[in-house]
């Protein structure tokens, strides 16, 4: 019996939850999209990496505080939406 893998995007992760990065998608902007996805990968958002949602800012839930390894980053919601994850 196989189990279906539940994938979502980082912007949907709840505070305190952990996940594993599966994929970083290029953004919608033809020029800036590839640069943004490359930058996220340079920061450590690479397939297989464990991440944790630390906090959501107020108002509106932005920025998102995300822990990757021993570093913490603040991402805007549209940036986090580029990161496909598998919640734990």
JOVENLIN-V787557 format. One record per run of one state. SS is the DSSP state (a for helix, b for strand, c for the rest). FROM is the first residue (numbers start at 1). TO is the last residue. Records with the same first field share a line. If there is no record, write none. Layout:
# JOVENLIN-V787557
SS->FROM-TO ; FROM-TO
This chain:
# JOVENLIN-V787557
c->1-6 ; 13-17 ; 25-31 ; 44-49 ; 57-63 ; 69-70 ; 76-76 ; 81-82 ; 88-88
b->7-9 ; 18-24 ; 50-56 ; 64-68 ; 71-75 ; 83-87
a->10-12 ; 32-43 ; 77-80
